[in-house]
Amino acid sequence: MLGGRKRRLPRRGVAAPQRHRQTVLRIVAFSLLCCGVLVLFTLQAFEVRRLRRDLDDLNVAQAGALGEQAALRERLGQKDNPQAIEDEARERLGWVMRGEEKVVFVGGEEE
């Protein structure tokens, strides 16, 4: 022994179970933390999947709306065309021009 000091050895009877308990608590806390993070990532993955489905649905709806818009623009472009106006009046409203007679067939078989 140098310098006249006694070297103290740690007590094994009291400190060892306490260290073991702390180690177990740390392992349990770490495991719970890992499980929590895993649950959060899983929930986020489900949310991302749902949002992607919603985005796909919106893209389909947008494509349909753009097609309808194009058809309406084409129809609007014909508003000043006299032939288109006459055709629409004859088809939808059943109108006829002066001097013409409208013939309506009642009954009979359709071909």
C-alpha positions in Angstrom: 0.0 0.0 0.0 1.4 3.2 -1.2 1.0 6.4 0.8 -0.7 4.6 3.7 -4.1 4.6 2.1 -6.3 1.5 2.1 -7.9 0.6 -1.0 -11.7 0.2 -0.6 -13.4 -2.5 -2.5 -17.0 -2.0 -3.5 -19.5 -3.8 -1.5 -21.1 -6.6 -3.4 -24.0 -7.3 -1.1 -25.9 -4.0 -1.4 -24.7 -2.3 -4.6 -24.9 -5.2 -7.0 -28.7 -5.7 -6.8 -29.3 -2.0 -7.1 -27.1 -1.8 -10.2 -28.9 -4.8 -11.7 -32.3 -3.2 -11.0 -31.1 0.0 -12.7 -29.9 -1.9 -15.7 -33.2 -3.8 -16.0 -35.1 -0.5 -15.8 -32.9 1.0 -18.5 -33.5 -2.0 -20.7 -37.2 -1.8 -20.1 -37.3 2.0 -20.7 -35.3 1.6 -23.9 -37.6 -1.2 -25.1 -40.7 0.9 -24.4 -39.1 3.8 -26.3 -38.4 1.5 -29.3 -41.9 0.1 -29.3 -43.3 3.7 -29.2 -41.2 4.8 -32.1 -42.2 1.7 -34.0 -45.9 2.4 -33.4 -45.5 6.0 -34.5 -43.7 4.9 -37.7 -46.4 2.3 -38.4 -49.2 4.9 -37.9 -47.3 7.3 -40.2 -47.0 4.6 -42.8 -50.7 4.0 -42.8 -51.4 7.7 -43.0 -49.1 8.0 -46.0 -50.8 5.1 -47.7 -54.3 6.7 -47.1 -53.1 10.1 -48.4 -51.6 8.4 -51.5 -55.0 6.7 -52.2 -56.8 10.1 -51.7 -54.3 11.7 -54.1 -54.9 9.0 -56.7 -58.7 9.6 -56.3 -58.3 13.3 -56.7 -56.1 12.8 -59.8 -58.8 10.7 -61.4 -61.5 13.3 -60.5 -59.3 16.0 -61.9 -58.8 14.2 -65.2 -62.6 13.8 -65.4 -63.2 17.4 -64.7 -60.6 18.5 -67.3 -62.4 16.4 -69.9 -65.7 17.9 -69.0 -64.2 21.3 -69.1 -62.8 20.7 -72.6 -66.2 19.5 -73.8 -67.9 22.6 -72.4 -65.3 24.9 -73.9 -65.9 23.2 -77.3 -69.7 23.7 -76.9 -69.2 27.3 -75.8 -67.0 27.9 -78.9 -70.0 26.9 -81.1 -72.4 29.5 -79.5 -72.0 31.9 -82.4 -72.2 29.2 -85.1 -75.7 29.5 -86.6 -75.7 25.9 -87.9 -74.9 24.6 -84.4 -77.7 26.8 -82.9 -80.2 25.4 -85.5 -79.1 21.8 -84.9 -79.4 22.2 -81.1 -82.9 23.9 -81.5 -84.1 21.1 -83.7 -82.7 18.3 -81.6 -83.4 19.4 -78.0 -86.4 21.7 -78.5 -88.0 20.1 -81.5 -88.3 23.4 -83.4 -88.8 23.6 -87.1 -88.1 26.4 -89.6 -91.0 28.4 -91.2 -92.5 26.6 -94.0 -91.4 23.2 -92.6 -93.7 20.6 -91.1 -92.8 18.5 -88.2 -93.8 14.8 -88.5 -94.1 12.7 -85.4 -94.5 9.0 -85.6 -96.6 7.5 -82.9 -96.5 3.8 -82.0 -94.8 1.4 -84.5 -91.7 -0.6 -84.0 -88.3 1.0 -83.7 -85.5 -0.4 -85.9 
